[in-house]
Amino acid sequence: MTILILVAKGCLLFAIVVLALYGLRHYTLALYRLSIRRPRDMMEVTGYFLPRTSVLVPMHNEEKVAADLLQALVEGDYDRDRIEILAVDDRSEDRTGEIISDFAARYPIIKAIHRRDGEGGKAAALELATRQASGEVLLLFDADYFPGRAMVKQLTAPFCDPEVGAVMGRVVPHNSGSTLLAALLGLERAAGYQVGQQARYNLGLTPQFGGTVGGVRASALRAVGGWNTKSLTEDTDLTFRLIAKGWKVAYVNRAECYEEVPEAWEVRKRQIARWATGHTDCLHRLWSSVSGSKFLSRPEKVDALFVLGCYLTAPILVLGWLASLVLFFSPEASAVPPLLFALAFAGYQVFGNQATFFELGAAALLDGDARRVLLIPVNLFNFFASTVAICGALLRYYVGRVWGSRGPRWHKTKRFRENSNGEQFRNGNGSDRGLFSQRPTGAYTYTFSTESEQ
């Protein structure tokens, strides 16, 4: 019993220290972001720096959403002599390949790439597209995104700085009103981008390249060895390989692109399990190169390690809970004044464990949507559910490392967009080419056409 109590005390102390450090970090970033009068970005040079750009769009069984993204991209206002769109049909078993081919036949700026073999995963599709890309800058969009007309200009602008190796825009869910989970994820995304990414960029730390609504300099990608096709989170992997070699990552908060977040918990569970596994694997592989990089300051190194280790806070939190239970029912608990114990435990929970909720509130305030604050108490359920999912994923990951298994494979996130009838959409030049049925969400359902662009 004595040994168990000593172990429990050590585990609880460890959990309190780690969570308090993460809590302090969340509070610092949120308070600093609230104090910023002029968020740092490169919007003033938007439209003046127009490098040759390749837009890479990997798609696997994306017939529900493929046409929406491709149509949005061809309607962009980027110089058509300086842009190409490489749409990758990555071993699709539905009509994705047909949609891509039809778009490529009608729009010369679109190149269809049909991938029929090789290992699965987004990174493998990106590697194939990168080999065929001719741009100085490679921009990436997932298939379920809605980029605005100026998005390509906004994302290429930061590359006017020769030290910038990657850039990230802001991700905003368009379906946050569909279910309670989607609404909670919308608030979570706001905190991550509006608060976390912007605060770190203003502080001179490293915003994270998220693998979509962003881009990478082609020469920088080559300099660090290209895409890591073995990683479940190739974006995190690339971010920290870039900064370890001296490249910078820029963030453009006003470059808002709209995504579809999971509407059902089973889909969210698989998504966050993949993120947790891939992110933690990056920590084990890259922490030494980041810590030893001569290009990073000490604050940058510390922040980078905090980002890489963020998913480990879930099992550490559970460890703290279990240790608290052991000590609560131990004989020594009676020697501690109940009020003091309650205050100490409550303080630890509020400061170390609930700091992210303060960040959620700051994001709602900055976005000017006070109603979203009402979601914060409900987000506790999402918090606990995510904790369970992350702990399960990391348990499988570490068991796999011990037994030498390959680990989890990449799985595509399920799409919830449904086809429906609505007003017929015509493209920007007013022609009848490219027929779409517009839905109330603003999305479009594609109808095949054989005419080609003039």
N, C-alpha and C positions, 0 to 999 in steps of 0.2 A: 504493500500500500504506500509506503514512504517513497519508493522509487517511482510509482505511478504519479504521485502528487508532484514530485520534483519534475518529472517529464511534462506534466500538464502545465506547471508554472512556466517552464521554459518555452513550451509551445505557445502559451497565451502571450507571454512577453514578446516573442518573435512576431506573432500576428499583430499585436498592438503597434509595435514599432513600424512594421511594413505598411500597414493600413493607415497609420497616422502620417507617414511620409507621403503616401499617395493622396491622402485627404488634404494635406497641406498643399500639395501640388495642384489639385483641383481647385481649391479655394484661391490660390495665387493666380492661376490662369483666368478664372472667372472674374475676380476683382480687377485684374489688370485689363481684361477685355472690356469691362464696363467703363474703365477710365480712358480708353483710347478715343481721342477725338477724330483722328484721321487714320483709319485702317490702311495699312501699307498694301499697295498693289501696283500694278504697272499699267493701269487703265489709260494713263495720259499718253502712252505711245501706241495704244490700240489703233490699228489701221495704217500705221506708218512703217511698221516692220512686218514685211510679208515674205517670209522665207518659203522656199519650195517645201510643201507639206504633204505628207502621206497620212491619210486617215485609215486606221486599221480597225476592222469590225469583225471579230470572230463570232460565228453563229453556229450553235448546235441545236437542232430541232426548235427553231425560233419562228415558225410560220405565223404565229399569232402577232408577232411584234416586228418582224424584219422590215416590212414595207414602211412602217411608221418612221423608223430611224433613217432608212435610206432616202425617203422622200424629204425628210427634214434636212438631211445633209446636202442634197442636190439643190435645195432652195436657199442654201447659205449664200452670204454675200462676199465670200472670199474670191479673189482673182482666179478664174477658171484655168488660166495658163500656169498657175502655181500650185494646183491641188490635184490630187488623185485619191480615190476612195477604193481601198482594197477590201472587198467583202468576202470573207472566208466561210464557205459552206463546210463546216467541220464534221464530216461523217454523219450528216443529218439523215433521218429516216422519214421526214415529212416533206412538205413542199418548200422548205427553205431554199434549197438549191434552185428550184424553178423560179422563185421570186427574185433571187439574186441575179440569175441569168437574164431574166426579162428586163430588169433594171439596167444591167450592163449593156444590153442590146440597144436600149433607148438613150442612155446617157454615156457619152464617151469618157467622162471623168471617172466612171465606175469600172473597176476590173473585177471580174468574178474569179475566185479561186476555189476549186472543188477539191477537198482533201478526203481521200477515201481510205487511207491506211495510216499506220503509225500509232504512237501512244496517244491516249486521250488527254484532255485538259486544255484549258485556255492558253497556257504558256506555249504548248506545242504548236497550236494554230498561229499564235503571234510570231513564233520563230519562222514559220514558213512564209507568212506575209512579209516579215521584215526583210527576208532575203530577196523579195521581189520589189520592195519599196525603193523609190528613187528620191524621196524627200530628205531635206536636212533635218526636219522635225517630224517625228512620228506621233500622231495623236491617236488616242484609243477611246472607243465608246463601246459599252456593252449593248446588247441588242435591244434592251427594254428602255433605252433612254430617249429623251426628247431634247436635242440641242436646239437653241435658238439660232436665228440667222447670223448673228455676229459671233457665235461661240468660237469658231475657228480663229478669228482675229483676236479674240480675247485671250485664248490659250497660247497662241504663238507669240504674243507681245513680250512676255518676260524673257524669251530667248534672245532678245537684243543684248542682254547681259551675257557675255561669253562664259561667265562662271556658272550659269544656270544649266544644270543637266536635265532637270525634270520640272514639270509644272503640274499643279493640281487645281481644278475648279471646285465649285461647291455642288454637292449632291442634295437635291430636294425631292422628296417623294411626292408624286402627283396623285397617289391613291390613298393618302392618309385618312380620308373620310370614309373608307370602305368598311373597315372593321376596327375594333378597339386596339388590337395588336398593331395594325398599320398606323393608327394615330400615335401610339406610344413610340413606334419606331421613327415616326416623323419628328417627334420631339427629341429623340435620341440623336438622330442625324443632325438636327439643328445645333445641339450642344457640341457635337464632335467637330463640326465645321465652323459655325458662326463664332463659337467660343474657343475651342481647343486649337484648331488649325490657325485661325487668325491671330490669336494671342502668341502662339509659338513663332509665327512668322514675324510679327512685330518685334518680338524679343530677340530675334536673330538666332532662334533655334531651328529645328528641322520640321517643317510640315511634312506629312506623309503622302507620298504619291500613292493614290488609291487604285490604280490599274484601269480606271475609266474616268471620263471627263477630265482627262489630263494628257500629258505627253512627255516624251523624252527626246533629247537631242540624239540623233543617230550616231554621231561620233562618240558621244559619252557612253551610249549603250555598247558600242563595239569595244571601247576602252576598258570596260569592266567585265567583258566576256559574254555579253548578250543575255538572253532570257534564260532563267533557270527552269528547265522543263520538268524537273523533279520536284519543284516546290508547289505546295497547294496554294500559297499566297505569293505568287511571283512578283506582285507589286511591292509588298513589304521587303522581300528579298532584294529587289532592285534598288529600293530607296536607300537601304543601309550599305549596299555595296557602292553606290554612287557617292554618298557622303564620306565614306571611309577613304575614297580616292580623291577627295577634294572638290567634288562637284556640289553645287547648291540646289535646293529644291524650293521653288517659288509657289505661292498660293494666291489665287485670284478669287476672292469671296464673291465678287459681283458676277462672275461667270457661272451662273446658275443653270444646271441641267437637271431635268426631271426624270426620275426613275420610278420603277414599280417595286415597292417593298413587299415582303411576304405578308399575306393576309391570314395565314393559318400557322399555328404554332409548330406543327410537324415540319413545315418547310423552313421556318425560322430556326428550328433546332438543328437541322442539317447544315444550314448556312453558318450559324455561329460555331458549330462543332468544327467545320472546315477551317474557319478563320482562326479559332483557338489553336488547333493542331498546327496549321501552317505557320502562324505567328510565333508559337513557342519553339518550333523547329528552327526558325530563323534566329531566335535568341541563342540557341545552343551552337549554331554554326558561325554566327557573325559577331558575337559579343567581343571576342578577342580582337578582331580587326577594327571594330569601332573603338574599343577602349584604347588600343595602341595607335590609332591614326594620328599622324602629325598634323593633319589638316583641321582637326576639330579642337575647339576650346574645351576646357573642363566642363562648363555648363552644358555645352552641346553633347558631350559624351554622357553626362549624367542623364540628361533628358532622353537621349536615344535609348539608354538602357531601361529607363522607366517605360518607354513606349514598347520596347521589345518584350518586357516582362509583364505587361499589363494583364494578360489572361491568367497569370499565376496567382493573382489576387483572389480569384474565386476559391481554389482549394485552400489557400492560406486563411481565408475568411472562415471556411468550414472547419478548418483545424482549430481556429480560435474559439468557435462555438463549442466544439466538442471538449476542448480543454476547460472552457468556462463551466460546462456541465459537471465535469469531473471534480473541479474545485468546489463548485457550489454544494455538492453532496458529500464532500469530504469532511472528516471530523474537524479540520481546521477552520471551516467556514463559520462555525459558531463563535470563534474568537474574534471575528471581524464585525464591527457594528453594522447592522443591516442597512441603515440609511447611507453610510459611507460606501458600502459595497454597491448599493443601488445607484448612487450618484456616479461612482466611478464607471460602472458598466454602461450606464446611459450616456455618459460623456464620451466614452470610447466609441459607442455605436454611432452617436450623432456626428462626431468629428471625423473619425477614421472611416466609417462605413457609409455614411450618407452624404459625403461631400459631393458626389456626382449629382445628387438631387438639387443642390445649390446651383450647379452648372446648368442643369436643365432649366431652372427658373431664370437664370441670366440669359439663356438663349431665347426664351419666350419673350422676355423684356426687350431684348435687342431687335427681335423680329417684329415688335409691336403687336403681338397677338396675345393679349392678356388671358384669353379664354383657355389657352393651352396650359396655363399654370394649374388649372383644375385637374389636369391629367397626372400631375406629379405624385399625389398619394396613390393613385391606381398603378403607377409605374413600379410600385413595390412588388407587385405580382410578377411583372416582367423581369425585375431584378432577381427574384428568387428562382424563377424558371430558367433564366439565363445561367445563373450560378450552377444549377443542377446539370444543365446541358454541357457547360464548359468543364465541370469536374469529370463528367462521364467521358468526354472526348479526351481530356488529358490523361485520365487513367488508362484508356485504351492505347494512347500514344506511348506512354512510358512502359507499359507492359510489352508493347511491340518492340521498343528499343531494347529491352532486356532479352527478349526471345529472338531478336533479329528479323522480325517480320517486316514486310515492305511498308506497312502502315496503310492508312485509309486512302482511297482513291478519290479523284475529283468527281463531283456530282454537280450537274447543272441545277440552278435554282428554278423551281417551278414558276411558270407565268400564270397570272390570274386574269389577264385581259381577255375579255370575251368579245366576239364579233356581234355587231348589231347594226340595224339599218339606220340611216340618217341622211343628212344632206350630202349630196355628192360633192366631193372636193375636186377642184381643178388646180393645176399647178400654176406657178407665179406668172407665166406668160399668157395665161388665159386660154390655152388650147385645150382640146379634149383628150390629149395624151396623158395617160396616167390617171386612171379612174379610182377614186376612193370613196368609201362610205364613211362619213364623219360621225363619230359617236359623241355623246355628251361630255366625255372626259377630254375631248380634243384629239383622241387617237383616230387612226384611219384604218379601214379594212381595204386591202388591196384587191383590185380586179385586173386581170391580165389584159395587156394591150400589145399589139404587134408593131405599132408605129415606132420609129426611132427619132431621136432628137435631131432637129435641123442644125 
